[in-house]
Amino acid sequence: MGVKFEKKEEGKYMLDVCGFVCPHPQIYTKKSLEKVNSGDVIDVVFDNPSSGETIIQMCEAAGHEIMEQKQDAGKLVYVIKKA
Amino acid sequence: MDIEKRNKLWALIVTGALILISLIYIKANIYFLYLVVYIWFGVAYGMMLQYGRFCFASASRDLFAAGVPRMAVGILIALIFFSLIQAALASTDMSTFHPAPFGIHMLIAGCVFGVGMVLAGGCASGSLYKVGEGNMTSLLAVVVGLCLGQAVFVDLGGVFNKLLPQSWIDGAHQTQAAVLAGRGLEMPVNTWFDHYLVGYIWKQPTYTVAGLLADNPHHPTTANIFLGNAVINSIIPALLILGIIYWFYPRKVHKTRVIKEKGSFSIGDNFAGIWKMITASKRTSMMGILVGITAGLHILTIAGMQKRFAVKSSNFGELLLRMGYDKDVTPKGTVFDPGYWYITSQEGQVGAWILEKFGWDMHDNMFFGWVNGIPELWRNPALWMSLGIIFGAMIMALLQKEFKVKFPSTELMVWGISGGLLMGMGSRPSLGCNIGGFFIRAAGGDPNGWVYGTGMVLGAFVGVKFFNWWTERQMAKEMADFDIDL
């Protein structure tokens, strides 16, 4: 079980950091967003609730758009579009 | 049954079990009401910590790693409110707070703890509430690091004693002889920590700012307490730090947006920016206020219990002795009973309790044998507070559909155990962690709190630098197949 970064289609990626505790999900999210191009979308999948609040604020500060937030059985998915 | 209903049922079961346990204690002996108070304040802390994602590790870590000030702001708000309540309690002689020996050891211990909390993914209180969310990495940090690691850490002797300054050894033996003279008690001074505690820590001065301002340091006036402890030691530094955080983090983005909207940026816009920073995460800031108030009420309630049961020593050991539990207490009749929000010493007691079951004598050192005792787990007041935090967080996580048992990978096991061990080692020399070492002391007028807090931030900075390097490495591997500029 490690970090997974997959390309779903052109301009769309999936970052799976399930099983990771703070600070890994937020750091991996930040680094992934730094790597992709403006306008690309990343589905960030994580199960550490504490990271969610930080990811939201991080995106707010950087101007990235959180297009969707889903939660199911302790797993969270944030769909983020890079500014 | 769908997940939502199942979660609510489990939250109800946990709450019911805690109520049942409380009733059994009170029925067994009214003195156990003391433990029940610790249980429910623990539950309250746990629920608030989980709801507000309240973690001291996150305060500096998210600031350095992600540029997010949410948690640092929440803690500073909690500190301001708690300091005012602490001052009110101290003024009315209803405070259980006591300052700690001052010295460079606080900075060093804070650094070690700061690195540990970043590696473990949570501070001492944060790791407990994350256990309540089902996080097994945090459980490893608590059990291996805070419980067993801490117990072993204070019981190391032999070759480690040879590394100590002679002044600590001489000082320890002089104090031992002076304390024992004519008392017929047994006071063990064997391990490295014994010599450190008796030969160094006990000789360090203790301060509160109110005491420094007062004509008689032992009897500060109400004005001394509010001005010294609350305003000078807590509120002014907290406001200054809030200003500094705003200046170096959200100000740039805020300024750009304001100029884009109206073409100029005034001093008033800076205040608006600070307010925006404070209210950016309402759940964290609201919980900051509630945590501060609850921590104050906790002190008031424990002080009230001590008066109600006429506990002259301000220590639960006196009640244990009245109930006949002689083996739970130290030779001087005490047991670890902080009287306020505190983590880590009780986890060390659990570690010692476990190790004694395997034949390791843990009573032969000062920390357990003379200062804190090793009570049976079900009669340990502070331990019930820690369990309360875990179960309170569990109830809140279940109600918010956030509870999930998460087993760690090998990588996380390494971080959890090493971080937990560093937290255990970083909380003992300072006689407290992020709560007892920093939060309670800074709000109580003890400058030591800020020394420890500075150490924690420095340690966290080192931990974040390490994790940045590590995650960069991992991401490079994961992204190697994509057409992405690395």
Chai-1 contact restraints between the chains, C-beta under 6 A:
chainA,res_idxA,chainB,res_idxB,connection_type,confidence,min_distance_angstrom,max_distance_angstrom,comment,restraint_id
A,M1,B,S409,contact,1.0,0.0,6.0,A-B,restraint_1
A,V3,B,Q474,contact,1.0,0.0,6.0,A-B,restraint_2
A,V3,B,E478,contact,1.0,0.0,6.0,A-B,restraint_3
A,F5,B,E478,contact,1.0,0.0,6.0,A-B,restraint_4
A,F5,B,M479,contact,1.0,0.0,6.0,A-B,restraint_5
A,K7,B,F482,contact,1.0,0.0,6.0,A-B,restraint_6
A,G19,B,K406,contact,1.0,0.0,6.0,A-B,restraint_7
A,G19,B,S409,contact,1.0,0.0,6.0,A-B,restraint_8
A,V21,B,G121,contact,1.0,0.0,6.0,A-B,restraint_9
A,V21,B,N135,contact,1.0,0.0,6.0,A-B,restraint_10
A,V21,B,T137,contact,1.0,0.0,6.0,A-B,restraint_11
A,C22,B,G121,contact,1.0,0.0,6.0,A-B,restraint_12
A,P23,B,R61,contact,1.0,0.0,6.0,A-B,restraint_13
A,P23,B,A65,contact,1.0,0.0,6.0,A-B,restraint_14
A,Q26,B,A66,contact,1.0,0.0,6.0,A-B,restraint_15
A,I27,B,A65,contact,1.0,0.0,6.0,A-B,restraint_16
A,I27,B,T471,contact,1.0,0.0,6.0,A-B,restraint_17
A,Y28,B,T471,contact,1.0,0.0,6.0,A-B,restraint_18
A,K30,B,A66,contact,1.0,0.0,6.0,A-B,restraint_19
A,K31,B,T471,contact,1.0,0.0,6.0,A-B,restraint_20
A,K31,B,M475,contact,1.0,0.0,6.0,A-B,restraint_21
A,K35,B,I484,contact,1.0,0.0,6.0,A-B,restraint_22
A,D47,B,K404,contact,1.0,0.0,6.0,A-B,restraint_23
A,P49,B,E402,contact,1.0,0.0,6.0,A-B,restraint_24
A,S50,B,R53,contact,1.0,0.0,6.0,A-B,restraint_25
A,E53,B,R53,contact,1.0,0.0,6.0,A-B,restraint_26
A,E53,B,S281,contact,1.0,0.0,6.0,A-B,restraint_27
A,T54,B,D62,contact,1.0,0.0,6.0,A-B,restraint_28
A,T54,B,A66,contact,1.0,0.0,6.0,A-B,restraint_29
A,T54,B,V68,contact,1.0,0.0,6.0,A-B,restraint_30
A,Q57,B,V68,contact,1.0,0.0,6.0,A-B,restraint_31
A,Q57,B,R70,contact,1.0,0.0,6.0,A-B,restraint_32
A,Q57,B,A280,contact,1.0,0.0,6.0,A-B,restraint_33
A,M58,B,A66,contact,1.0,0.0,6.0,A-B,restraint_34
A,M58,B,V68,contact,1.0,0.0,6.0,A-B,restraint_35
A,A61,B,V253,contact,1.0,0.0,6.0,A-B,restraint_36
A,A73,B,I3,contact,1.0,0.0,6.0,A-B,restraint_37
A,G74,B,K404,contact,1.0,0.0,6.0,A-B,restraint_38
